[in-house]
Amino acid sequence: MKDLPSRIKDLAMQRIDILLENALKNARDNMKLAQRQASIARRICMKFNIRLPYEKRQLFCKGCKKFIVPGLNALVRVESRPKAIRIKCLECGHVYRKIIERKISDQNLNISNDEDKLQKA
């Protein structure tokens, strides 16, 4: 009986995945059906307290909470300075920006630390 909540959450997550996949497939032909499927997936998330992964969270507008599909009802732009992705919902006009940070590899840090040690010696 202990596994019941985890089994239910797993089942809910599977259902959410299926609904969002179907919503993406149906978006071109029938946007109303896609919106309905996405809203059901969102309600399942809220009911079972499931946090969506980043890729799936991006499919919902932060302003009007509607299902957005890049190219259909959302505009996606990549900015160069600062490096960012800008997503604009064409339903409500809300703009969401995601800054892309450049990660410094550990290898570069080790090289610079070795150079500092050589200069000090």
C-alpha positions in Angstrom: 0.0 0.0 0.0 3.0 2.3 0.4 3.8 2.3 -3.3 0.3 3.4 -4.2 1.2 7.2 -4.4 4.3 6.5 -6.4 2.5 4.2 -8.8 -0.3 6.7 -9.2 2.3 9.5 -9.9 4.0 7.3 -12.4 0.7 6.6 -14.1 -0.2 10.3 -14.1 3.2 11.2 -15.6 2.7 8.6 -18.4 -0.7 10.1 -19.1 0.7 13.6 -19.1 3.4 12.5 -21.7 0.7 10.9 -23.9 -1.6 14.0 -23.7 1.2 16.4 -24.5 2.6 14.3 -27.4 -1.0 14.1 -28.9 -1.5 17.8 -28.4 1.7 18.6 -30.3 0.6 16.2 -33.1 -2.9 17.7 -33.3 -1.8 21.4 -33.0 -1.5 21.9 -36.8 -4.8 20.4 -37.7 -7.0 21.1 -34.7 -5.7 23.7 -32.3 -8.9 23.6 -30.1 -8.4 19.8 -29.5 -4.7 20.4 -28.7 -5.5 23.2 -26.2 -8.0 20.8 -24.5 -5.5 18.0 -24.3 -2.8 20.3 -22.9 -5.2 21.8 -20.3 -6.1 18.2 -19.1 -2.4 17.4 -18.8 -1.9 20.6 -16.8 -4.7 19.8 -14.5 -3.3 16.3 -13.9 0.0 17.9 -12.9 -1.7 20.1 -10.4 -3.9 17.4 -9.0 -1.0 15.0 -8.3 1.6 17.7 -7.6 3.9 16.7 -10.5 6.5 19.2 -11.7 6.9 19.1 -15.5 10.4 18.9 -17.0 11.7 22.2 -18.5 11.1 21.1 -22.1 7.4 20.5 -21.4 7.0 23.6 -19.2 8.1 25.7 -22.1 5.0 24.5 -24.0 2.8 26.7 -21.8 2.6 30.5 -21.8 3.7 32.0 -18.5 1.1 34.8 -19.0 -2.2 33.2 -20.1 -1.3 29.5 -19.3 -2.4 28.4 -22.7 -0.6 25.7 -24.8 1.8 27.3 -27.2 3.5 25.7 -30.2 6.5 27.4 -31.8 5.5 28.6 -35.3 1.8 28.4 -34.8 0.8 30.6 -31.8 4.3 31.4 -30.5 7.2 33.3 -31.9 10.7 32.1 -30.9 13.8 34.3 -31.4 17.4 33.8 -30.5 19.1 37.0 -29.3 22.9 37.5 -29.6 23.6 40.0 -26.8 23.0 38.8 -24.2 22.7 35.3 -25.4 19.0 34.5 -24.9 15.9 32.8 -26.3 12.9 35.0 -26.5 9.4 33.3 -26.7 6.4 35.5 -27.5 2.9 34.1 -27.0 0.7 35.3 -29.9 -2.4 34.7 -27.9 -1.7 37.3 -25.1 1.5 38.9 -26.2 3.5 37.8 -23.1 7.3 37.6 -23.8 9.4 35.1 -21.9 13.2 35.3 -22.0 15.6 32.5 -21.1 19.2 33.6 -20.8 21.7 31.1 -22.0 24.9 31.1 -19.9 28.1 29.8 -21.3 29.5 27.1 -19.0 33.2 27.1 -18.3 34.7 23.7 -18.4 36.7 22.4 -15.5 39.6 21.7 -17.9 40.0 25.5 -18.6 40.0 26.2 -14.9 42.7 23.7 -14.3 44.9 25.2 -17.1 44.6 28.7 -15.7 45.3 27.5 -12.2 48.5 25.8 -13.4 49.6 28.9 -15.2 49.1 31.0 -12.0 51.3 28.5 -10.1 54.0 28.6 -12.7 54.1 32.5 -12.6 54.3 32.5 -8.8 57.2 30.0 -8.8 
